[in-house]
Amino acid sequence: MNIKFAKPVVFSLILALAAISGLAQKEGKDQKKKDAGPPATTNAVLWEAVDIPSRDLYLGPGGAEMRPDLSRVTFIKEETQGHNKKYRIKDAKGQEWVAKFGSEAQPETAAVRLLYGLGYKTEINYLAPKLTIPGQGTFENVRLEARPANVERLDEWKWRENPFVGTNELQGLKIMMVFFTNWDLLDLQNKVFRVNNNGTIEHQYVISDLGATFGKLGNNNLPFFFRLGRKTNDPGTWYEAGFVSGVKDGMIDFDFKGKGRGLMEDITVAHGRWLVDRLDQISDRQLNDAFRAANYSADDVKLLSDGFKMRVEELDKATRGAVAAR
């Protein structure tokens, strides 16, 4: 029997088979992720108590030891993950870095240093004002993020499911996301690092992408439309952006619009006080260093430093003497 199909029928069959194939691949990936289980919790660390005033916020978490030597740069490959174009490179010391350029490079460099100053585990990064990558071009304000040999990057960790739920350190980190106007508050931006320090294993819970910061959030809470109006790396806009709306029944109300706003609904006055006590220890010199390290102009360094201190004062004023949550 010779059966002939009309072209529309054949086309529909092809689409159906493609859809089935795509669904099968997705289910396979989801199952693989499920089989991998939740991120490791052995010796899990998000934050640690540190001597805040002594931290070097110019060199940041990598210090002078890991500072890249860019006298010779080798291109390795283009990184395909994420929305921003990135390149994997090697410096003259043989260290590997992921080079990221564009509007997120400067704010991410500064945000990492400020979190590091407070005691949070972070990426290791530096800002190269100008960098030539062989075969790719010359770029300005390039964020270089380290890929140390002793660090294995594991799965993402979730804001609502992790070993630190309800703790001061996690709630403080959430406040800092409002502080930075981070509108890209998604689980997929978080990573667990398996760090091998001479045989001692530590699982660090890190926000891996802090680029969508130091600007402003969207101007509404409507689905999809919450993207309207948001900005990244705009010191003047960040200085003017809202932060704390008030305190009610012992809970802090934040001016945080857009995706992830539900994460801010369980932050108490006590959590705010815990963070203020640490923010107050960051000096003017450290603030200037953090923003200078991101190659901001002198005027922007002052604007950003003033905006930082203004937010600390705002959080302090809102929580000082307020009634704690029951």
C-alpha positions as CSV (number, residue, x, y, z in Angstrom):
1,M,0.0,0.0,0.0
2,N,1.4,3.4,-1.0
3,I,0.3,6.1,1.4
4,K,0.9,9.7,0.5
5,F,0.7,12.5,3.2
6,A,-0.1,16.0,2.4
7,K,2.7,18.5,3.2
8,P,0.9,20.1,6.2
9,V,0.5,16.7,7.8
10,V,4.1,15.8,7.3
11,F,5.1,19.2,8.8
12,S,2.9,18.6,11.8
13,L,4.4,15.1,12.3
14,I,7.9,16.6,12.3
15,L,6.9,19.2,14.8
16,A,5.3,16.6,17.1
17,L,8.4,14.4,16.9
18,A,10.7,17.4,17.7
19,A,8.5,18.3,20.7
20,I,8.6,14.7,22.0
21,S,12.4,14.6,21.5
22,G,12.8,17.9,23.3
23,L,10.6,16.8,26.2
24,A,12.6,13.6,26.6
25,Q,15.9,15.5,26.7
26,K,14.5,17.9,29.3
27,E,13.2,15.1,31.4
28,G,16.6,13.4,31.2
29,K,18.4,16.6,32.3
30,D,15.8,17.1,35.1
31,Q,16.3,13.5,36.3
32,K,20.1,13.8,36.2
33,K,19.8,17.0,38.3
34,K,17.4,15.2,40.7
35,D,19.7,12.2,41.0
36,A,22.6,14.5,41.8
37,G,20.7,15.6,44.9
38,P,20.8,18.9,46.9
39,P,24.1,20.8,47.2
40,A,26.6,19.4,49.7
41,T,26.1,20.6,53.3
42,T,29.2,19.1,54.9
43,N,31.2,21.9,56.5
44,A,28.9,24.4,54.8
45,V,29.9,28.1,55.1
46,L,28.0,31.2,53.9
47,W,29.5,33.7,56.3
48,E,32.2,33.8,59.0
49,A,33.1,36.3,61.7
50,V,36.1,38.4,60.6
51,D,38.0,41.5,61.7
52,I,36.1,43.8,59.3
53,P,38.2,46.9,59.7
54,S,41.4,45.0,58.8
55,R,40.0,43.6,55.5
56,D,41.6,44.9,52.3
57,L,38.7,46.0,50.0
58,Y,41.0,47.1,47.2
59,L,42.5,43.7,46.5
60,G,39.5,41.9,47.8
61,P,39.3,38.1,48.6
62,G,42.1,37.1,46.4
63,G,44.6,39.6,47.9
64,A,47.9,40.3,46.4
65,E,48.7,36.7,46.0
66,M,46.1,36.0,43.3
67,R,46.2,39.3,41.6
68,P,46.4,38.5,37.8
69,D,49.6,39.1,35.9
70,L,48.4,40.4,32.5
71,S,51.8,40.9,31.0
72,R,50.9,37.8,28.9
73,V,47.4,36.7,28.2
74,T,46.4,33.4,26.5
75,F,42.9,32.9,25.1
76,I,41.4,29.5,26.0
77,K,37.8,29.5,24.9
78,E,34.5,31.4,24.9
79,E,32.3,30.7,27.9
80,T,28.7,29.8,26.8
81,Q,26.9,30.1,30.1
82,G,25.0,33.2,31.0
83,H,23.6,36.1,29.0
84,N,26.9,38.2,28.8
85,K,29.7,37.2,26.5
86,K,32.7,35.9,28.5
87,Y,36.1,34.5,27.6
88,R,38.2,32.0,29.5
89,I,41.8,33.2,29.6
90,K,45.1,32.3,31.3
91,D,47.5,35.0,32.7
92,A,51.3,35.0,32.8
93,K,51.3,33.1,36.1
94,G,49.2,30.3,34.6
95,Q,46.1,31.2,36.5
96,E,42.8,30.8,34.7
97,W,40.1,33.6,34.7
98,V,36.7,34.2,33.2
99,A,36.8,37.7,31.6
100,K,33.5,39.5,31.6
101,F,33.0,43.0,30.1
102,G,30.1,45.3,29.7
103,S,27.9,47.2,32.2
104,E,28.0,44.5,34.9
105,A,31.8,44.3,35.3
106,Q,32.3,47.3,37.6
107,P,29.4,46.8,40.0
108,E,30.1,43.1,40.4
109,T,33.8,43.9,41.3
110,A,32.6,46.4,44.0
111,A,29.8,44.2,45.3
112,V,32.1,41.3,45.8
113,R,34.5,43.4,47.9
114,L,31.8,44.8,50.1
115,L,30.4,41.3,50.9
116,Y,33.9,40.0,51.5
117,G,34.4,42.9,53.9
118,L,31.4,41.8,55.9
119,G,32.6,38.2,56.1
120,Y,30.6,36.6,53.3
121,K,32.1,33.9,51.0
122,T,32.5,35.3,47.5
123,E,34.0,34.8,44.1
124,I,37.6,36.0,43.7
125,N,37.7,38.8,41.1
126,Y,39.7,41.9,39.9
127,L,38.9,44.7,37.4
128,A,41.3,45.3,34.5
129,P,40.7,48.8,33.2
130,K,42.0,47.7,29.8
131,L,42.7,44.2,28.5
132,T,43.7,42.8,25.1
133,I,42.7,39.2,24.6
134,P,44.6,37.7,21.6
135,G,42.3,37.0,18.7
136,Q,39.3,38.6,20.4
137,G,40.1,42.3,20.8
138,T,40.8,45.0,23.3
139,F,38.2,45.7,26.0
140,E,37.8,48.3,28.7
141,N,36.7,47.6,32.3
142,V,37.0,43.8,32.3
143,R,36.0,41.8,35.3
144,L,38.4,38.8,35.8
145,E,36.9,36.0,37.9
146,A,39.2,33.4,39.2
147,R,39.0,29.6,38.4
148,P,41.4,28.2,41.1
149,A,42.5,24.6,40.7
150,N,41.4,23.8,44.3
151,V,37.8,24.9,43.8
152,E,35.1,22.7,42.3
153,R,32.0,24.5,41.2
154,L,29.0,22.4,42.2
155,D,25.2,22.9,41.8
156,E,23.2,26.0,42.6
157,W,21.8,26.6,46.0
158,K,18.3,27.9,46.6
159,W,17.4,31.0,48.6
160,R,14.5,29.1,50.3
161,E,16.2,25.8,50.8
162,N,19.7,25.8,52.3
163,P,21.5,25.1,55.6
164,F,21.2,28.7,56.7
165,V,17.5,29.4,56.4
166,G,16.4,31.8,59.2
167,T,19.9,32.7,60.3
168,N,21.2,36.2,60.7
169,E,23.8,35.7,58.0
170,L,21.3,34.6,55.3
171,Q,18.8,37.3,56.2
172,G,21.6,39.8,56.2
173,L,22.7,38.7,52.7
174,K,19.1,39.1,51.5
175,I,19.1,42.7,52.9
176,M,22.4,43.3,51.0
177,M,20.7,42.4,47.8
178,V,18.1,45.1,48.3
179,F,21.0,47.4,49.4
180,F,22.7,46.8,46.1
181,T,19.4,46.9,44.1
182,N,20.2,43.5,42.7
183,W,17.2,42.8,40.4
184,D,18.6,39.5,39.2
185,L,17.8,37.6,42.4
186,L,17.5,34.1,41.0
187,D,18.6,30.7,42.4
188,L,20.7,30.0,39.3
189,Q,23.0,32.9,40.2
190,N,24.0,31.0,43.3
191,K,26.8,28.4,43.5
192,V,28.2,25.9,46.0
193,F,32.0,25.7,45.9
194,R,33.8,22.7,47.1
195,V,37.1,24.2,48.3
196,N,40.0,21.9,49.1
197,N,42.4,23.7,51.5
198,N,45.3,21.3,51.8
199,G,43.0,18.3,52.4
200,T,40.4,20.2,54.5
201,I,37.1,20.4,52.5
202,E,34.8,23.4,52.9
203,H,31.5,23.9,51.0
204,Q,31.1,27.6,50.4
205,Y,27.7,29.0,49.5
206,V,28.3,31.9,47.2
207,I,26.3,34.4,45.1
208,S,28.2,33.9,41.8
209,D,26.7,36.7,39.8
210,L,26.4,40.1,41.3
211,G,26.5,42.1,38.1
212,A,22.9,43.5,38.1
213,T,23.7,45.9,40.9
214,F,24.3,49.6,41.7
215,G,21.4,50.9,39.6
216,K,17.7,50.6,40.3
217,L,15.0,48.0,40.4
218,G,12.0,48.0,38.1
219,N,9.1,50.4,38.8
220,N,6.3,47.9,39.4
221,N,5.5,44.3,40.6
222,L,3.5,43.2,37.5
223,P,4.6,39.9,35.8
224,F,7.1,40.6,33.0
225,F,6.6,44.4,33.3
226,F,8.6,44.5,36.5
227,R,11.6,44.7,34.1
228,L,10.6,48.2,33.0
229,G,12.8,51.0,34.4
230,R,15.5,48.8,36.0
231,K,19.2,49.8,35.5
232,T,22.6,48.4,36.2
233,N,25.8,50.3,37.1
234,D,24.3,53.8,37.3
235,P,25.7,55.4,40.5
236,G,23.4,58.5,40.3
237,T,20.3,56.3,40.0
238,W,21.5,54.0,42.7
239,Y,22.1,56.9,45.1
240,E,18.4,58.0,44.6
241,A,16.9,54.4,44.7
242,G,14.7,53.4,47.6
243,F,15.8,51.0,50.3
244,V,13.8,50.7,53.6
245,S,10.1,51.6,53.4
246,G,9.4,51.1,57.2
247,V,8.9,48.7,60.0
248,K,5.7,47.0,61.1
249,D,5.1,44.5,63.8
250,G,8.8,43.9,64.1
251,M,9.3,43.2,60.4
252,I,11.3,45.4,58.0
253,D,9.5,46.5,54.8
254,F,11.8,47.0,51.9
255,D,11.3,49.0,48.7
256,F,12.0,46.0,46.6
257,K,10.1,45.4,43.4
258,G,10.2,42.6,40.8
259,K,11.2,39.0,40.8
260,G,12.3,37.6,44.2
261,R,10.5,40.2,46.3
262,G,8.8,37.4,48.3
263,L,12.2,36.6,49.8
264,M,12.2,39.9,51.7
265,E,9.0,39.2,53.6
266,D,10.5,37.4,56.7
267,I,13.3,39.8,57.7
268,T,13.0,41.0,61.3
269,V,14.3,44.1,63.1
270,A,16.8,41.8,64.8
271,H,18.2,40.7,61.5
272,G,18.6,44.3,60.4
273,R,20.4,45.2,63.7
274,W,22.8,42.3,63.1
275,L,23.7,43.6,59.7
276,V,24.0,47.3,60.8
277,D,26.5,46.3,63.5
278,R,28.7,44.9,60.8
279,L,28.1,47.6,58.1
280,D,29.1,50.3,60.7
281,Q,32.6,48.7,60.9
282,I,33.4,49.4,57.2
283,S,35.5,52.6,57.1
284,D,35.5,55.4,54.6
285,R,38.9,54.2,53.4
286,Q,37.6,50.7,52.7
287,L,34.5,52.1,50.9
288,N,36.7,54.2,48.6
289,D,39.0,51.2,48.0
290,A,36.1,48.9,47.1
291,F,34.9,51.4,44.4
292,R,38.3,52.4,43.2
293,A,39.1,48.7,42.7
294,A,36.2,48.7,40.2
295,N,37.7,51.6,38.3
296,Y,35.0,54.1,39.1
297,S,35.8,57.8,38.6
298,A,36.6,59.9,41.6
299,D,33.1,61.6,41.4
300,D,31.4,58.2,41.2
301,V,33.5,56.8,44.1
302,K,32.2,59.7,46.3
303,L,28.6,59.2,45.1
304,L,28.7,55.5,45.7
305,S,30.4,55.8,49.1
306,D,27.9,58.4,50.2
307,G,25.0,56.2,49.0
308,F,26.4,53.3,51.0
309,K,26.6,55.4,54.2
310,M,23.2,56.8,53.6
311,R,21.7,53.3,53.3
312,V,23.5,52.1,56.5
313,E,22.0,55.2,58.3
314,E,18.6,54.4,56.9
315,L,18.7,50.8,58.1
316,D,20.0,51.9,61.5
317,K,17.3,54.5,62.0
318,A,14.5,52.2,60.9
319,T,15.6,49.4,63.3
320,R,17.0,51.2,66.3
321,G,14.5,51.0,69.1
322,A,11.9,49.2,67.0
323,V,9.8,46.5,68.5
324,A,11.2,43.0,67.8
325,A,9.1,40.4,66.0
326,R,7.2,38.1,68.3
